[in-house]
Amino acid sequence: MQIRHLDQATLTGGVIDAYREFIGALDADAPEQRMDRAISSIAPIDRFYVSERAKPAGRPNLIAHKTESVLADRIGDYMDHYFRRDPVAQAIEAATEGGPIVVLRVGPEDIDEAEYRRPFFEEAAIVERVSFVHRVADRWLIMNVARRAPSGAFSDVELSDLANLSLLLLPLAARQASKLRSAARPDTVSTQVLEDRFQDKFPALTPRERQVCARTALGMTSEATALDLGIGIGSVQTYRKRAFQRLQISTAFQLAHLIMH
């Protein structure tokens, strides 16, 4: 495992072109597609996550991601559990407001917990994951990228360009996610309104799946949803997983995007 600080370097033509392509497609494509194209134009990748945290040890808010199909159903497990044991916590602690980018490079051998390491690293043949962490005001913005064998580890040039690209992309992606969450605030949209929307737009969902989806779209945690509905946390996670499978999505951000547009 390697952690270091990178000061912003001169923007290369590739970084500028990637950013222009990203902002040029803001209203045309889903966030995952735009982000994937921008990052992949700088360096070949097999997986990425973009997230933000309001607290260093707080639950991440997943903004956009691309991952292998076999892991689509495990993203919720990471957001609910594994993030607490992820080495990225060290990079978050090292990030200071207005300071340089913190870059963390990890391999499978750096993940102590086998239950997390096996599906997310070993079985997926991930050779290296790199995290870029920025501290912005009262939150942390994080971009994780990963490569599988036989691509090999990222080069220093690729890391420098990806770090610069993350400085441009992350604040913009976070603002878009914030706008979407604002449109779904409980003071403007009630859970019942969202449940009705889910029923109208996605009739294949069961009543309980609609209830869980409505609260997830409003940003409620599994624990808060369980208390609100009077069911167990495990049941909430099961209903959410089934609903996401029916809707062919894997994140709360995608869910909110579906129901708010």
C-alpha positions in Angstrom: 0.0 0.0 0.0 1.3 3.4 -0.9 -0.1 6.8 0.0 1.2 10.2 -1.2 0.2 13.8 -1.9 0.2 15.2 -5.4 0.1 18.9 -6.2 -1.8 19.9 -9.3 0.4 19.7 -12.3 0.0 21.4 -15.7 -3.2 20.1 -17.4 -2.3 18.0 -20.5 -4.3 18.1 -23.7 -5.8 14.7 -22.9 -7.1 15.9 -19.6 -8.7 19.0 -21.1 -10.3 17.0 -23.9 -11.7 14.4 -21.4 -13.2 17.2 -19.3 -14.7 19.0 -22.3 -16.3 15.7 -23.5 -17.7 15.2 -20.0 -19.4 18.6 -19.7 -20.5 18.5 -23.3 -22.6 15.4 -22.6 -24.1 16.6 -19.2 -27.7 16.5 -20.4 -27.3 13.6 -22.9 -26.0 10.6 -20.9 -26.2 9.0 -17.5 -23.4 10.0 -15.1 -21.8 6.6 -15.2 -21.4 6.8 -19.0 -20.0 10.3 -19.0 -17.6 9.5 -16.2 -16.5 6.2 -17.7 -15.7 7.8 -21.1 -13.7 10.6 -19.5 -11.6 8.4 -17.2 -11.1 5.7 -19.9 -9.8 8.3 -22.3 -6.9 9.0 -19.9 -6.1 5.4 -18.8 -7.8 2.1 -19.5 -9.8 1.0 -16.4 -12.1 -1.9 -15.5 -13.9 -0.3 -12.6 -14.5 3.1 -11.0 -16.5 4.6 -8.1 -17.1 8.2 -7.5 -18.4 9.1 -4.0 -18.6 11.8 -1.4 -18.6 11.7 2.4 -19.9 14.3 4.9 -17.8 12.8 7.7 -14.5 10.9 7.4 -16.0 7.7 8.8 -19.5 8.3 7.5 -21.3 6.2 5.0 -20.4 7.2 1.4 -22.8 8.7 -1.0 -22.2 6.9 -4.3 -22.5 9.4 -7.2 -21.5 7.2 -10.2 -19.7 3.9 -10.8 -18.9 1.2 -13.3 -18.2 -2.3 -12.1 -18.3 -5.9 -13.3 -21.8 -7.4 -13.7 -21.0 -10.1 -11.0 -20.5 -7.3 -8.5 -23.6 -5.3 -9.3 -25.5 -6.9 -6.4 -22.6 -6.3 -4.0 -22.4 -2.5 -4.2 -25.0 -2.2 -1.5 -22.8 -4.5 0.7 -19.9 -2.2 0.3 -21.9 1.0 1.0 -23.5 -0.6 4.1 -20.5 -2.5 5.5 -17.2 -2.9 3.8 -16.5 0.8 3.4 -15.6 0.9 7.2 -12.7 -1.5 6.6 -11.5 0.0 3.3 -7.9 1.4 3.4 -9.3 4.6 1.7 -10.0 5.8 5.2 -6.3 6.5 5.6 -6.4 8.8 2.5 -9.4 10.6 3.8 -7.7 11.3 7.1 -4.7 12.6 5.3 -6.7 15.0 3.1 -6.8 18.7 4.1 -9.0 21.4 2.9 -7.3 23.3 0.0 -4.4 20.9 0.2 -2.9 18.6 -2.4 -4.7 15.5 -3.8 -4.2 12.4 -1.7 -3.4 9.3 -3.8 -3.7 5.8 -2.3 -2.6 2.8 -4.2 -3.7 -0.6 -3.0 -3.5 -4.2 -4.1 -5.4 -7.3 -3.0 -2.7 -8.0 -0.4 -3.6 -4.7 1.4 -7.2 -5.8 2.1 -7.2 -7.6 5.4 -10.8 -8.8 5.5 -11.1 -11.9 3.3 -14.9 -11.5 3.0 -14.3 -8.1 1.3 -11.1 -9.0 -0.5 -12.3 -12.1 -2.3 -15.2 -10.8 -4.4 -14.0 -7.2 -4.9 -10.3 -8.0 -5.6 -9.2 -11.6 -5.9 -12.2 -13.1 -7.8 -12.3 -10.0 -10.0 -8.5 -10.3 -10.8 -8.0 -6.7 -9.7 -4.2 -6.0 -9.7 -4.4 -2.4 -8.4 -6.9 0.1 -7.2 -6.1 3.8 -6.9 -8.1 6.3 -4.8 -7.9 10.1 -5.4 -9.2 12.0 -2.4 -10.0 15.8 -2.2 -11.1 17.7 0.8 -13.6 20.4 -0.2 -15.1 22.6 2.5 -17.1 20.2 4.7 -16.9 17.1 2.7 -14.5 14.6 1.0 -14.7 13.7 -2.7 -13.3 10.4 -3.8 -12.6 8.8 -7.1 -11.5 5.1 -7.1 -10.2 3.4 -10.3 -9.1 -0.2 -10.7 -7.5 -2.4 -13.3 -7.6 -6.1 -13.8 -4.9 -8.5 -15.0 -3.2 -8.5 -17.4 -3.3 -4.6 -17.7 -1.0 -4.1 -14.8 -0.5 -1.2 -12.4 -1.1 2.4 -13.3 1.9 4.4 -14.6 3.1 7.6 -12.9 1.9 9.6 -16.0 -1.5 8.0 -15.9 -1.8 8.8 -12.1 -0.8 12.4 -12.6 -3.4 12.9 -15.4 -6.1 11.0 -13.5 -5.4 13.1 -10.4 -5.8 16.3 -12.5 -9.0 15.0 -14.1 -10.4 14.2 -10.7 -9.9 17.8 -9.6 -12.1 18.9 -12.5 -14.7 16.1 -12.5 -15.4 15.5 -8.8 -16.8 18.9 -7.8 -19.0 19.0 -10.9 -20.3 15.5 -10.3 -21.0 16.2 -6.6 -22.9 19.4 -7.5 -25.1 17.4 -9.9 -25.8 14.8 -7.2 -26.6 17.5 -4.7 -29.2 19.1 -7.1 -30.8 15.7 -7.5 -31.0 15.1 -3.8 -32.4 18.6 -3.3 -35.2 17.8 -5.7 -36.1 14.8 -3.5 -35.9 16.5 -0.1 -38.6 15.3 2.3 -39.9 18.9 2.7 -40.7 19.0 -1.0 -41.6 15.4 -1.8 -43.2 13.0 0.6 -42.6 9.3 0.8 -46.2 8.7 -0.3 -45.8 10.8 -3.4 -42.7 8.8 -4.3 -44.4 5.5 -3.6 -47.2 6.6 -6.0 -44.6 7.5 -8.6 -43.0 4.1 -8.3 -46.3 2.4 -8.6 -47.2 4.4 -11.8 -43.8 4.1 -13.5 -42.7 0.6 -12.3 -45.8 -1.5 -11.6 -43.7 -4.7 -11.4 -42.4 -3.5 -7.9 -44.2 -5.0 -4.9 -45.8 -2.6 -2.3 -42.9 -3.2 0.1 -40.3 -2.7 -2.6 -42.0 0.6 -3.5 -41.9 1.7 0.2 -38.2 0.9 0.5 -37.4 2.6 -2.9 -39.2 5.7 -1.9 -37.2 6.1 1.3 -33.9 5.2 -0.4 -34.6 7.9 -3.1 -35.0 10.4 -0.3 -31.6 9.5 1.1 -32.8 7.5 4.1 -30.4 4.9 5.4 -31.3 1.2 5.8 -31.5 1.7 9.6 -33.9 4.7 9.2 -36.0 2.9 6.6 -36.3 -0.1 8.9 -37.5 2.0 11.8 -39.9 3.9 9.6 -41.5 0.8 8.2 -41.2 -1.3 11.3 -39.2 -4.1 9.7 -35.7 -5.4 10.1 -32.6 -3.9 8.5 -31.9 -7.2 6.7 -35.4 -7.1 5.2 -34.9 -3.5 4.0 -31.7 -4.6 2.2 -33.4 -7.6 0.7 -36.3 -5.5 -0.7 -33.9 -2.9 -2.0 -31.8 -5.6 -3.7 -34.8 -7.1 -5.4 -36.1 -3.8 -6.5 -32.7 -2.8 -7.9 -32.6 -6.1 -9.9 -36.1 -5.4 -11.4 -35.1 -1.8 -12.3 -31.7 -2.9 -13.6 -29.8 -0.4 -11.4 -27.3 -0.8 -8.6 -27.1 2.5 -6.7 -29.4 4.9 -4.8 -28.2 7.7 -7.2 -29.5 5.8 -10.2 -32.8 5.2 -8.3 -33.3 8.9 -7.6 -32.4 9.7 -11.2 -35.1 7.3 -12.4 -37.9 8.6 -10.3 -37.0 12.4 -10.4 -37.0 12.6 -14.2 
